[in-house]
Structure formats: C-alpha cells, structure tokens
Amino acid sequence: MEVQAYALDAYLDDHAFDLVLIDIEGSEYFAMQGMTSILGQTKTLIVEFLPHHITNVAGVALDDFLAQVPEHFTKLTVPAKNATYERSEGMDVLRRMFAAGEGDDGILFHH
C-alpha cells in the first residue's frame, strides 16, 4: 500500500510549537525529516524510541535516526531510566539502549 505523504513544514510554517510529540509506530524518522523547521523552533520534543521500529519499520541506522534531532536540544530525559542527561551522554545512553534492544515510549529532548 502506498500513502501520499507531505512535509509538515510546508503546511505549518507560520505556526510555533512549544511541544512536539511523535509516536507513529516506527515512522518517527520520516516525520522528523519533514518537519526540520518546526523541530528547530520547538522547545521540547518527545519521540518514541523503539529499536525494532527504527530497524524494521524505518529501515535506518540509529545514527541516521538521531541525526534528525536538532542540535539545540541540549538535554534528554529517558523516563525508562528515570534520568536526565546532557546531550552527548544521553546519545551514548540511547546507543547502549539500542544495542540492548531497550526502548522507551517517549524520550524527551529539551533545553
């Protein structure tokens, strides 16, 4: 089945968002690609992080997935670990989680 997709940036370019929540069963990577402007301005991004979705649904490498997260997010919170990290340490935590097959329903990227 093919579904027509559109970049959200093209439709919501005159709006500002404090929070963006993305939980679309493995297609988070593709959604983030179509909303780079929105993500570049939002204060908080919550995104589902499930290794099997990244690999088997999106079909991308973890680093490609993580590259979609804008640099202005300096911290990330992993609810499953009940911890908040600086960006570089948090990205390492996500890499370890990915390697272990561990996921989280909503990683928070914030300032």
Residue pairs with C-beta under 8 A, 6 or more apart in sequence:
5 30
5 34
6 34
7 33
7 34
7 35
8 31
8 34
8 35
8 38
9 34
9 35
9 36
9 37
9 38
12 35
12 38
13 37
15 38
16 41
17 38
17 41
17 42
18 42
18 43
18 44
19 42
19 43
19 44
19 45
19 46
20 35
20 38
20 39
20 42
20 44
20 45
20 46
21 46
21 47
21 106
22 28
22 31
22 32
22 45
22 46
22 47
22 48
23 46
23 47
23 48
23 105
23 106
24 31
24 48
25 48
25 53
25 57
26 50
26 53
26 54
26 56
26 57
26 58
27 57
27 58
28 47
28 48
28 53
28 58
28 65
29 54
29 58
29 60
29 64
29 65
29 68
30 58
32 39
32 47
32 68
32 69
33 68
36 68
36 70
39 45
39 68
39 69
39 70
40 70
40 72
43 110
43 111
44 108
44 109
44 110
45 69
45 70
45 73
45 108
45 109
45 110
46 106
46 107
46 108
46 109
47 69
47 106
47 107
47 109
48 103
48 104
48 105
48 106
48 107
49 94
49 97
49 103
49 104
49 106
49 107
50 103
50 104
51 62
51 97
51 98
51 101
51 102
51 103
52 101
52 103
53 103
54 60
54 62
54 65
54 98
58 65
62 94
62 95
62 98
66 91
66 94
69 109
71 87
72 111
73 87
73 109
73 110
73 111
74 86
74 87
74 110
74 111
75 84
75 85
75 86
75 87
75 90
75 109
75 110
75 111
76 84
76 85
76 87
76 90
76 91
76 94
76 107
76 108
76 109
76 110
77 83
77 84
77 85
77 107
77 108
77 110
78 84
78 85
78 90
78 93
78 94
78 97
78 104
78 107
79 104
79 105
79 106
79 107
79 108
80 97
80 102
80 103
80 104
81 93
81 104
83 93
84 90
85 93
94 107
97 103
97 104
